[in-house]
Amino acid sequence: MLAKLMGLFLLGLIRALTGAQARWHGCPPVAEQRIYFANHQSHADLVMIWAALPKDLRQITRPIAAKDYWTKTPFRQWLTTAVFNAIYVDRDRSSGQDPLEPLVDALQHGDSIILFPEGTRGSAEEPQPFKAGLFNLAQKFPDVVLVPAWINNVQRVMPKGEVVPVPILCSVTFGAPMQLEPGEDRQAFLARARDTVIALREV
């Protein structure tokens, strides 16, 4: 019950601060298994894209969260676990765990996921080069729909190093699905996926 109330509170807060406008350009918001992949400039990206999804999609979609950041305090861990049902990814390669393992488990269980292929937050206008995770998942799960998304302005709501959000109108634009083409190599696919995300900035 507490998690549900917190979810409703955060949803209202995010929409009040940002508008959390969802723009579906090229695909409708239907409840099919998807990998949403987007640009990444703020820790608020996770919350923003979650809030932009309709309720029925939020219930079946799990965002990816960096374990080292989102488990740093008991409250962050509770928030990402109980409210967002996030999937923790260990960015510390010395742990020996395959960072894709929890994502593969979630997809095998039928969940949709929200992925930030850059792997870490960027500060430039355009996303950093995409890492191999999206390509590997596209190979393993060819029937899961790949939906690009562009998150606009959220870095101005919660700039890096700040703790107090600033009200700024934000939006998430969801684009037409793409897929891994037969014979397409990793570098070509990741470059094309990144270009697809960037193109949504102008929609």
Residue frames as qw, qx, qy, qz and C-alpha x, y, z in Angstrom:
[[0.000, 0.885, 0.466, 0.000, 0.00, 0.00, 0.00],
 [0.307, -0.792, 0.100, 0.518, 2.81, 2.42, 0.91],
 [0.401, -0.142, 0.600, 0.677, 4.58, 1.71, -2.39],
 [0.216, 0.610, 0.676, 0.352, 1.35, 2.33, -4.31],
 [0.124, -0.936, -0.271, 0.187, 0.79, 5.65, -2.53],
 [0.384, -0.602, 0.326, 0.620, 4.38, 6.68, -3.17],
 [0.395, 0.181, 0.685, 0.585, 3.96, 5.80, -6.84],
 [0.095, 0.812, 0.543, 0.190, 0.87, 7.99, -7.11],
 [0.281, -0.878, -0.036, 0.386, 2.63, 10.82, -5.26],
 [0.427, -0.372, 0.488, 0.664, 5.68, 10.66, -7.54],
 [0.335, 0.448, 0.688, 0.463, 3.52, 10.46, -10.63],
 [0.015, -0.926, -0.378, -0.013, 1.68, 13.62, -9.59],
 [0.380, -0.772, 0.160, 0.484, 4.90, 15.40, -8.62],
 [0.470, -0.108, 0.590, 0.648, 6.67, 14.52, -11.87],
 [0.244, 0.621, 0.623, 0.408, 3.73, 15.61, -13.97],
 [0.150, -0.946, -0.234, 0.165, 3.46, 18.87, -12.01],
 [0.410, -0.664, 0.312, 0.542, 7.18, 19.61, -12.45],
 [0.251, -0.278, 0.689, 0.620, 7.63, 18.47, -16.04],
 [0.632, 0.331, -0.123, -0.689, 4.26, 17.77, -17.63],
 [0.456, -0.165, 0.872, 0.064, 5.68, 14.31, -18.46],
 [0.653, 0.505, -0.041, -0.563, 4.27, 14.57, -21.96],
 [0.580, -0.070, 0.776, 0.237, 4.33, 11.33, -23.93],
 [0.490, 0.598, -0.228, -0.591, 4.42, 11.68, -27.72],
 [0.721, 0.021, 0.687, 0.089, 3.82, 8.45, -29.61],
 [0.390, 0.712, -0.313, -0.492, 5.32, 8.96, -33.04],
 [0.433, 0.434, -0.750, -0.248, 5.34, 5.82, -35.14],
 [0.400, -0.107, -0.908, 0.069, 3.98, 3.34, -32.61],
 [0.536, -0.595, -0.182, -0.571, 0.92, 3.24, -30.35],
 [0.195, -0.449, 0.710, -0.506, 1.13, 2.57, -26.58],
 [0.870, -0.083, -0.314, -0.372, 0.10, -1.09, -26.67],
 [0.632, -0.544, 0.513, -0.203, 0.81, -3.77, -24.08],
 [0.932, 0.295, -0.194, 0.083, 3.29, -5.93, -25.97],
 [0.768, -0.472, 0.094, 0.422, 6.73, -6.96, -24.81],
 [0.419, 0.865, -0.034, 0.273, 9.16, -4.17, -25.63],
 [0.639, -0.285, -0.092, 0.708, 12.64, -2.85, -25.04],
 [0.113, 0.981, 0.130, 0.092, 12.42, 0.94, -24.81],
 [0.708, -0.143, -0.002, 0.692, 15.87, 2.50, -25.35],
 [0.037, 0.970, 0.208, 0.122, 16.55, 6.19, -24.80],
 [0.368, 0.608, -0.307, 0.632, 19.16, 8.91, -24.34],
 [0.699, -0.539, -0.400, 0.246, 20.51, 9.38, -20.82],
 [0.279, 0.588, -0.170, 0.740, 21.45, 12.73, -19.25],
 [0.324, -0.481, 0.367, -0.728, 20.05, 12.59, -15.71],
 [0.019, 0.025, 0.951, -0.307, 19.16, 10.19, -12.92],
 [0.459, 0.324, 0.381, -0.734, 15.66, 11.58, -13.41],
 [0.393, 0.257, -0.654, -0.593, 15.48, 9.85, -16.83],
 [0.146, -0.101, -0.981, 0.082, 14.36, 6.62, -15.16],
 [0.137, 0.453, 0.645, -0.600, 11.50, 8.38, -13.39],
 [0.294, 0.447, -0.148, -0.832, 10.57, 10.55, -16.39],
 [0.370, 0.151, -0.761, -0.511, 10.13, 7.73, -18.88],
 [0.100, -0.244, -0.933, 0.246, 8.28, 5.64, -16.27],
 [0.181, 0.486, 0.446, -0.729, 5.84, 8.52, -15.67],
 [0.308, 0.370, -0.373, -0.793, 5.31, 9.06, -19.40],
 [0.191, -0.043, -0.940, -0.278, 4.02, 5.53, -19.94],
 [0.631, -0.338, -0.222, -0.662, 0.28, 4.82, -19.56],
 [0.598, -0.442, 0.513, -0.429, -0.70, 2.93, -16.41],
 [0.974, 0.080, 0.152, -0.145, -1.16, -0.45, -18.14],
 [0.727, 0.544, -0.310, 0.282, 2.33, -0.19, -19.66],
 [0.113, -0.698, 0.533, -0.464, 3.96, 0.96, -16.41],
 [0.810, -0.321, 0.358, -0.336, 2.71, -2.20, -14.74],
 [0.968, 0.146, 0.174, 0.106, 4.56, -4.47, -17.19],
 [0.562, 0.699, -0.180, 0.404, 7.66, -2.32, -17.82],
 [0.734, -0.594, -0.052, 0.324, 10.78, -2.36, -15.65],
 [0.251, 0.927, -0.255, 0.111, 13.45, 0.36, -15.84],
 [0.824, 0.107, -0.309, 0.463, 17.14, -0.44, -15.60],
 [0.315, -0.930, 0.095, -0.163, 18.87, 1.14, -12.58],
 [0.474, 0.533, -0.581, 0.392, 22.57, 1.38, -11.76],
 [0.763, -0.422, -0.477, 0.106, 23.03, -0.73, -8.63],
 [0.534, -0.039, -0.330, 0.777, 25.86, 1.37, -7.18],
 [0.072, -0.248, 0.016, -0.966, 23.75, 4.57, -7.26],
 [0.576, -0.353, -0.294, -0.677, 20.22, 3.34, -6.57],
 [0.803, -0.379, -0.457, 0.059, 21.13, 1.10, -3.61],
 [0.359, 0.395, -0.403, 0.744, 23.37, 3.67, -1.93],
 [0.266, -0.181, 0.482, -0.815, 20.68, 4.52, 0.64],
 [0.202, 0.246, 0.925, -0.208, 17.79, 2.42, 2.02],
 [0.407, 0.601, 0.312, -0.614, 15.26, 4.91, 0.63],
 [0.346, 0.540, -0.522, -0.563, 16.65, 4.79, -2.92],
 [0.049, 0.119, -0.984, -0.120, 16.70, 1.01, -2.78],
 [0.288, 0.402, 0.771, -0.402, 13.12, 0.85, -1.51],
 [0.389, 0.622, 0.010, -0.680, 11.99, 3.35, -4.14],
 [0.340, 0.453, -0.674, -0.474, 13.52, 1.47, -7.07],
 [0.035, 0.017, -0.999, 0.026, 12.48, -1.93, -5.76],
 [0.169, 0.428, 0.792, -0.402, 8.98, -1.35, -4.36],
 [0.326, 0.681, 0.189, -0.628, 7.75, 1.53, -6.55],
 [0.396, 0.648, -0.418, -0.499, 9.52, 1.18, -9.91],
 [0.942, 0.032, 0.332, -0.027, 10.22, -2.58, -9.83],
 [0.296, 0.833, -0.436, -0.169, 13.59, -1.71, -11.34],
 [0.969, 0.101, -0.070, 0.212, 16.23, -4.12, -12.57],
 [0.359, -0.848, 0.319, 0.223, 19.60, -3.46, -10.97],
 [0.819, 0.498, -0.143, 0.247, 22.66, -3.57, -13.19],
 [0.671, -0.619, 0.143, 0.382, 26.09, -3.89, -11.60],
 [0.460, 0.874, -0.149, 0.054, 28.46, -1.51, -13.40],
 [0.325, -0.719, 0.614, 0.008, 31.45, -2.87, -11.48],
 [0.786, 0.380, -0.451, -0.183, 32.99, -5.37, -13.88],
 [0.144, 0.444, -0.820, 0.331, 35.22, -6.70, -11.07],
 [0.666, -0.148, 0.455, -0.572, 32.16, -8.33, -9.50],
 [0.161, -0.159, 0.949, 0.218, 32.33, -11.01, -12.17],
 [0.455, 0.488, 0.684, -0.296, 28.60, -10.85, -12.94],
 [0.238, 0.302, 0.602, 0.700, 27.44, -10.45, -16.52],
 [0.138, 0.224, 0.244, -0.934, 25.62, -7.06, -16.43],
 [0.466, 0.018, -0.477, -0.745, 23.09, -8.36, -18.96],
 [0.211, -0.100, -0.967, 0.106, 22.07, -11.35, -16.83],
 [0.151, 0.395, 0.649, -0.632, 19.28, -9.59, -14.86],
 [0.405, 0.402, -0.178, -0.802, 17.94, -8.04, -18.10],
 [0.368, 0.126, -0.851, -0.353, 17.87, -11.44, -19.79],
 [0.053, -0.228, -0.906, 0.352, 16.03, -12.89, -16.78],
 [0.284, 0.431, 0.340, -0.786, 13.41, -10.13, -16.93],
 [0.455, 0.355, -0.440, -0.688, 12.84, -10.55, -20.66],
 [0.269, 0.034, -0.956, -0.111, 12.58, -14.33, -20.27],
 [0.040, 0.358, 0.792, -0.493, 9.83, -13.72, -17.70],
 [0.168, 0.661, 0.660, 0.316, 7.90, -11.60, -20.22],
 [0.181, -0.788, -0.215, 0.548, 8.67, -8.15, -18.82],
 [0.453, 0.796, 0.080, 0.393, 9.26, -5.08, -20.95],
 [0.630, -0.442, -0.116, 0.627, 12.33, -3.03, -20.01],
 [0.175, 0.984, -0.007, 0.044, 13.62, 0.55, -20.24],
 [0.832, -0.115, 0.109, 0.531, 17.27, 0.63, -21.27],
 [0.066, 0.962, -0.164, -0.206, 19.81, 3.45, -21.56],
 [0.933, 0.267, 0.018, 0.238, 22.34, 2.08, -24.08],
 [0.246, 0.826, -0.343, 0.374, 24.97, 4.72, -23.34],
 [0.748, -0.103, -0.562, 0.338, 25.55, 2.95, -20.04],
 [0.383, -0.427, -0.367, 0.732, 26.15, 6.16, -18.12],
 [0.142, 0.902, 0.325, -0.247, 24.87, 9.72, -18.16],
 [0.551, 0.283, 0.221, 0.753, 26.22, 12.09, -20.79],
 [0.117, -0.682, -0.246, 0.679, 26.44, 15.88, -20.80],
 [0.105, -0.150, 0.509, 0.841, 26.59, 16.57, -24.54],
 [0.534, 0.249, -0.029, -0.807, 23.68, 17.47, -26.79],
 [0.784, 0.206, -0.466, -0.355, 23.81, 14.07, -28.47],
 [0.915, -0.359, 0.152, -0.102, 24.04, 10.63, -26.84],
 [0.237, -0.612, 0.735, 0.170, 27.39, 8.93, -26.37],
 [0.468, 0.242, -0.778, -0.342, 28.09, 5.87, -28.52],
 [0.856, -0.254, 0.030, -0.449, 25.81, 2.99, -27.57],
 [0.256, -0.449, 0.852, -0.089, 27.33, 0.01, -25.77],
 [0.256, 0.137, -0.890, -0.351, 26.87, -3.57, -26.90],
 [0.265, 0.128, 0.822, -0.488, 24.03, -4.50, -24.52],
 [0.589, 0.437, 0.152, -0.662, 21.20, -3.45, -26.82],
 [0.511, 0.446, -0.636, -0.369, 22.68, -5.44, -29.71],
 [0.093, 0.160, -0.968, 0.167, 23.13, -8.54, -27.56],
 [0.393, 0.259, 0.662, -0.584, 19.54, -8.37, -26.31],
 [0.597, 0.484, -0.146, -0.623, 18.22, -7.84, -29.84],
 [0.381, 0.352, -0.833, -0.192, 20.06, -11.00, -30.86],
 [0.018, -0.003, 0.940, -0.341, 18.77, -13.05, -27.92],
 [0.275, 0.505, 0.684, -0.450, 15.18, -11.82, -28.15],
 [0.113, 0.040, 0.554, 0.824, 14.34, -11.19, -31.83],
 [0.149, -0.582, -0.734, -0.317, 10.58, -11.17, -31.12],
 [0.264, -0.687, -0.397, 0.548, 10.74, -8.37, -28.53],
 [0.319, 0.844, 0.283, 0.325, 9.82, -5.01, -30.07],
 [0.529, -0.189, -0.097, 0.821, 12.60, -2.38, -29.96],
 [0.050, 0.901, 0.387, 0.188, 11.19, 1.11, -29.42],
 [0.461, 0.170, -0.159, 0.856, 13.50, 4.17, -29.49],
 [0.233, -0.880, -0.412, 0.031, 12.73, 7.18, -27.31],
 [0.364, 0.407, -0.150, 0.824, 14.05, 10.71, -26.90],
 [0.400, -0.713, -0.477, 0.323, 13.78, 12.31, -23.44],
 [0.292, 0.621, 0.109, 0.719, 13.74, 16.10, -23.82],
 [0.138, -0.734, 0.105, -0.656, 14.77, 18.71, -21.24],
 [0.804, -0.530, -0.267, -0.034, 14.93, 16.42, -18.20],
 [0.692, 0.029, -0.260, 0.673, 18.61, 17.28, -17.60],
 [0.025, 0.465, -0.065, 0.883, 17.45, 20.85, -16.91],
 [0.671, -0.583, -0.232, -0.394, 14.97, 19.64, -14.29],
 [0.806, -0.564, 0.151, 0.096, 17.65, 17.83, -12.30],
 [0.445, 0.779, -0.425, 0.120, 21.11, 19.02, -13.42],
 [0.821, 0.045, -0.470, 0.323, 24.08, 16.86, -12.45],
 [0.381, 0.098, -0.491, 0.777, 25.05, 17.56, -8.84],
 [0.330, -0.283, 0.086, -0.896, 21.74, 19.25, -7.93],
 [0.050, -0.186, -0.943, 0.273, 19.20, 17.86, -5.45],
 [0.286, 0.524, 0.450, -0.664, 16.33, 20.35, -5.87],
 [0.410, 0.384, 0.699, 0.443, 14.34, 19.91, -9.11],
 [0.083, 0.346, -0.055, -0.933, 13.40, 22.90, -11.25],
 [0.585, 0.521, 0.555, -0.280, 10.00, 23.01, -13.02],
 [0.088, 0.444, -0.568, -0.688, 10.66, 22.64, -16.77],
 [0.825, 0.320, 0.114, -0.453, 8.29, 21.32, -19.43],
 [0.202, -0.397, 0.865, 0.233, 9.61, 17.93, -20.58],
 [0.836, 0.276, -0.038, -0.473, 8.52, 15.28, -23.03],
 [0.474, -0.246, 0.823, 0.192, 9.31, 11.73, -24.09],
 [0.632, 0.476, -0.257, -0.555, 8.95, 10.99, -27.80],
 [0.678, -0.094, 0.728, 0.030, 8.55, 7.31, -28.68],
 [0.281, 0.512, -0.516, -0.627, 9.50, 6.42, -32.24],
 [0.872, 0.227, -0.243, -0.359, 8.72, 3.70, -34.74],
 [0.853, -0.344, 0.390, 0.049, 10.01, 0.24, -33.77],
 [0.398, 0.680, -0.593, -0.165, 13.24, -1.00, -35.31],
 [0.964, -0.174, 0.193, -0.047, 14.83, -4.44, -35.45],
 [0.380, -0.540, 0.658, 0.361, 18.15, -6.12, -35.97],
 [0.701, 0.541, -0.227, -0.406, 18.46, -6.78, -39.68],
 [0.980, 0.016, 0.156, 0.119, 19.71, -10.16, -40.97],
 [0.783, 0.277, -0.002, 0.558, 23.49, -10.10, -41.15],
 [0.001, -0.906, 0.066, -0.417, 23.76, -6.66, -39.54],
 [0.639, 0.072, -0.528, 0.555, 26.88, -6.40, -37.41],
 [0.426, -0.620, -0.493, 0.437, 27.07, -4.91, -33.95],
 [0.265, -0.296, 0.021, 0.918, 28.69, -1.60, -34.87],
 [0.093, -0.221, -0.528, -0.814, 26.24, -0.88, -37.69],
 [0.379, -0.592, -0.695, -0.152, 23.21, -1.77, -35.57],
 [0.414, -0.582, -0.395, 0.577, 24.29, 0.34, -32.59],
 [0.156, -0.150, 0.186, 0.958, 25.06, 3.33, -34.82],
 [0.216, -0.357, -0.626, -0.659, 21.65, 2.99, -36.49],
 [0.425, -0.621, -0.647, 0.121, 19.88, 2.67, -33.12],
 [0.334, -0.456, -0.199, 0.800, 21.64, 5.80, -31.84],
 [0.016, 0.034, 0.386, 0.922, 20.73, 7.72, -35.00],
 [0.296, -0.508, -0.724, -0.361, 17.09, 6.63, -34.57],
 [0.398, -0.640, -0.494, 0.432, 17.03, 8.08, -31.05],
 [0.248, -0.317, 0.056, 0.914, 18.69, 11.34, -32.12],
 [0.031, -0.266, -0.597, -0.756, 16.24, 11.76, -35.02],
 [0.286, -0.660, -0.694, -0.031, 13.35, 11.88, -32.53],
 [0.297, -0.430, -0.241, 0.818, 14.73, 15.12, -31.12],
 [0.042, 0.126, -0.315, -0.940, 13.44, 16.93, -34.20],
 [0.136, -0.417, -0.846, -0.303, 9.97, 15.33, -34.24]]
